[in-house]
Amino acid sequence: MIFSYDALLYCSLILSFIAGVVIFYKIIVQKNELFKLKTINDQQVKISRELHDGVAQDLAALKIYLNKSDKEKSDFYADQALKEVRYLIDSMHLDWSKSFASIVRENLENFETNFGIKSELLIVSDNLEIIDSEVLVELLRVLQEALSNIARHSGADFVSVKITEVGRDLNLIIKDNGKGIDFESLKESSSGDGKKHYGLKNIVARVEEIGGKVEFKNEGGSTIAICIENIIR
């Protein structure tokens, strides 16, 4: 069978169009991947800086109590700084190619290892992987900040983390069994031990940045309840 010139021309145009669509699709995918990688990298830099602030606070308190010859508190803050450094290192090596649930689980395992505080994770959601990666990274950072605050201030030996969806809303609830945290005092810029407390402000700022709301409670320990409305499309 002999094809006419017009038929060959049309076939060539169709093939060129298909090739153009494929190339365009690949470019979009690559741009999305680069954006995702940039988002993750930017957040890791923030994580590093903010957890480093926590270490700096511990070292500042350590210096104060060394000058006061208070061995008990000096030992406490030295140990706390070491735990924070280990937690910082582990937080920088999370595998972002895994599912968000796996990343959260791995982070809790790191938390248990470094602070000796047992944890429990409950995830009731089928839509985590379709949520924007930027939102998920912010949520992970909120969780890490909350866990750091629990390790520092609550005296807890157990923490539960629940991630659930209700309709189109996503909820993150972090609860410990400690003595409770004096949220009002932590909202102040500093405390009597010379340590600045930015943890709660960081949590509130991050949650608001992704359009969520956060509530702090003291009921048989401390609870941080976060709700992001209409995030599940």
C-alpha positions as CSV (number, residue, x, y, z in Angstrom):
1,M,0.0,0.0,0.0
2,I,1.4,3.4,-1.0
3,F,0.7,6.4,1.3
4,S,0.1,9.7,-0.2
5,Y,2.3,12.7,0.6
6,D,-0.5,14.3,2.6
7,A,-1.0,11.2,4.7
8,L,2.7,11.0,5.5
9,L,2.6,14.7,6.4
10,Y,-0.3,14.2,8.7
11,C,1.3,11.2,10.4
12,S,4.5,13.2,10.9
13,L,2.5,16.1,12.5
14,I,0.7,13.7,14.8
15,L,3.9,12.0,15.9
16,S,5.5,15.4,16.4
17,F,2.5,16.5,18.5
18,I,2.7,13.4,20.6
19,A,6.4,13.8,21.1
20,G,5.9,17.4,22.1
21,V,3.2,16.4,24.7
22,V,5.5,13.7,26.1
23,I,8.4,16.2,26.4
24,F,6.2,18.8,28.0
25,Y,4.9,16.3,30.5
26,K,8.4,15.2,31.4
27,I,9.4,18.9,31.9
28,I,6.4,19.4,34.2
29,V,7.3,16.3,36.2
30,Q,10.9,17.3,36.5
31,K,9.9,20.8,37.7
32,N,7.6,19.3,40.3
33,E,10.3,17.0,41.5
34,L,12.8,19.9,41.7
35,F,10.3,22.0,43.6
36,K,9.7,19.1,46.0
37,L,13.4,18.7,46.5
38,K,13.9,22.4,47.1
39,T,11.0,22.5,49.6
40,I,12.5,19.5,51.5
41,N,16.0,21.1,51.4
42,D,14.7,24.4,52.6
43,Q,12.8,22.7,55.5
44,Q,15.8,20.7,56.4
45,V,17.8,23.9,56.7
46,K,15.1,25.3,59.0
47,I,15.0,22.1,61.0
48,S,18.8,22.3,61.5
49,R,18.7,25.9,62.5
50,E,15.8,25.6,65.0
51,L,17.1,22.4,66.6
52,H,20.5,24.0,66.8
53,D,18.8,26.8,68.7
54,G,17.6,24.2,71.2
55,V,21.1,22.9,71.6
56,A,22.4,26.5,72.1
57,Q,19.7,27.0,74.9
58,D,20.9,23.9,76.7
59,L,24.5,25.0,76.5
60,A,23.6,28.4,77.8
61,A,21.8,26.9,80.7
62,L,24.7,24.5,81.3
63,K,27.1,27.5,81.5
64,I,24.8,29.2,84.1
65,Y,24.6,26.2,86.4
66,L,28.3,25.4,86.0
67,N,29.0,28.9,87.3
68,K,26.6,28.2,90.2
69,S,28.4,24.9,90.8
70,D,25.1,23.1,90.5
71,K,26.2,19.7,89.4
72,E,22.8,18.1,89.2
73,K,21.4,20.7,86.8
74,S,24.7,21.0,84.9
75,D,24.6,17.3,84.3
76,F,21.0,17.5,83.2
77,Y,21.6,20.2,80.6
78,A,24.7,18.6,79.3
79,D,22.8,15.3,78.8
80,Q,19.9,17.2,77.2
81,A,22.3,18.9,74.7
82,L,23.8,15.6,73.8
83,K,20.3,14.1,73.2
84,E,19.3,17.1,71.1
85,V,22.4,16.8,68.9
86,R,21.7,13.1,68.3
87,Y,18.1,13.9,67.5
88,L,19.2,16.6,65.1
89,I,21.5,14.3,63.3
90,D,18.8,11.6,62.9
91,S,16.3,14.2,61.8
92,M,18.6,15.3,58.9
93,H,18.8,11.7,57.6
94,L,15.1,10.9,57.1
95,D,14.4,9.2,53.7
96,W,12.0,11.4,51.9
97,S,11.4,8.9,49.2
98,K,9.3,6.9,51.6
99,S,5.7,7.5,52.4
100,F,4.8,10.2,54.9
101,A,3.5,7.6,57.4
102,S,6.9,5.8,57.2
103,I,8.8,9.0,57.8
104,V,6.7,9.9,60.8
105,R,7.2,6.4,62.2
106,E,10.9,6.6,61.6
107,N,11.0,10.0,63.4
108,L,9.3,8.6,66.4
109,E,11.7,5.7,66.5
110,N,14.6,8.3,66.5
111,F,12.8,10.2,69.3
112,E,12.5,7.0,71.4
113,T,16.1,6.1,70.9
114,N,17.5,9.6,71.8
115,F,15.2,10.6,74.6
116,G,14.1,7.3,76.1
117,I,10.4,8.3,75.8
118,K,8.1,5.6,74.5
119,S,5.7,6.5,71.7
120,E,2.5,5.3,69.9
121,L,1.4,6.2,66.4
122,L,-2.1,6.0,65.0
123,I,-2.8,7.1,61.4
124,V,-6.3,7.0,60.1
125,S,-6.1,8.5,56.6
126,D,-6.1,7.3,53.0
127,N,-5.2,10.6,51.5
128,L,-1.8,11.7,53.0
129,E,0.1,11.1,49.8
130,I,-2.1,13.4,47.7
131,I,-1.5,16.4,50.1
132,D,1.1,18.9,49.0
133,S,4.6,17.9,50.1
134,E,5.2,21.4,51.5
135,V,2.2,20.9,53.9
136,L,3.5,17.5,54.9
137,V,7.0,18.7,55.6
138,E,5.6,21.5,57.7
139,L,3.5,19.0,59.7
140,L,6.6,16.9,60.3
141,R,8.5,19.9,61.5
142,V,5.6,20.8,63.9
143,L,5.8,17.2,65.2
144,Q,9.5,17.4,65.7
145,E,9.2,20.7,67.5
146,A,6.4,19.4,69.8
147,L,8.4,16.2,70.6
148,S,11.4,18.4,71.5
149,N,9.3,20.5,73.8
150,I,7.9,17.3,75.5
151,A,11.4,16.0,76.0
152,R,12.5,19.3,77.5
153,H,9.6,20.3,79.7
154,S,7.0,17.6,80.4
155,G,8.8,14.9,82.3
156,A,6.8,12.4,80.3
157,D,7.7,8.8,79.6
158,F,5.1,8.2,76.9
159,V,3.7,10.2,74.0
160,S,0.9,9.4,71.5
161,V,0.7,10.8,68.0
162,K,-2.6,10.6,66.0
163,I,-3.0,11.7,62.4
164,T,-6.7,11.4,61.3
165,E,-8.9,12.9,58.6
166,V,-12.5,14.0,59.2
167,G,-14.2,14.9,56.0
168,R,-11.8,17.2,54.2
169,D,-10.0,18.2,57.4
170,L,-6.6,16.7,58.6
171,N,-5.9,16.5,62.3
172,L,-2.6,16.0,64.2
173,I,-2.9,15.3,67.9
174,I,0.2,15.0,70.1
175,K,-0.3,14.0,73.7
176,D,2.0,13.1,76.5
177,N,1.5,11.7,80.0
178,G,3.8,14.1,81.8
179,K,3.3,16.8,84.4
180,G,1.9,19.1,81.8
181,I,3.5,22.1,80.3
182,D,2.9,25.7,81.5
183,F,2.0,27.0,78.1
184,E,1.6,30.5,79.4
185,S,5.1,30.7,80.7
186,L,6.5,29.1,77.6
187,K,4.9,31.9,75.6
188,E,7.2,34.3,77.3
189,S,10.5,35.2,75.6
190,S,12.6,33.6,78.3
191,S,12.5,31.8,81.7
192,G,14.5,32.0,84.9
193,D,17.1,29.5,83.8
194,G,18.2,31.8,80.9
195,K,16.7,29.6,78.2
196,K,14.6,31.2,75.5
197,H,11.4,29.3,74.6
198,Y,10.5,29.7,70.9
199,G,9.1,26.2,70.5
200,L,5.4,27.1,70.8
201,K,5.8,30.2,68.7
202,N,7.4,28.1,66.0
203,I,4.6,25.6,66.1
204,V,1.9,28.3,65.9
205,A,3.7,30.1,63.1
206,R,4.1,26.9,61.0
207,V,0.5,25.7,61.5
208,E,-0.8,29.1,60.5
209,E,1.4,29.2,57.5
210,I,-0.3,26.1,56.1
211,G,-3.8,27.4,57.0
212,G,-4.3,25.5,60.2
213,K,-5.3,26.1,63.8
214,V,-3.6,24.9,66.9
215,E,-4.9,24.4,70.5
216,F,-2.8,23.7,73.6
217,K,-4.3,21.8,76.5
218,N,-3.2,20.5,79.9
219,E,-5.4,17.5,80.7
220,G,-3.5,14.6,82.4
221,G,-0.4,15.7,80.6
222,S,0.0,18.1,77.7
223,T,-1.9,18.0,74.4
224,I,-1.2,19.8,71.1
225,A,-4.2,19.6,68.8
226,I,-3.8,20.8,65.2
227,C,-6.5,21.0,62.5
228,I,-6.0,21.9,58.9
229,E,-9.4,22.5,57.3
230,N,-10.3,21.6,53.7
231,I,-6.8,20.3,52.9
232,I,-8.1,17.0,51.5
233,R,-9.4,17.6,48.0
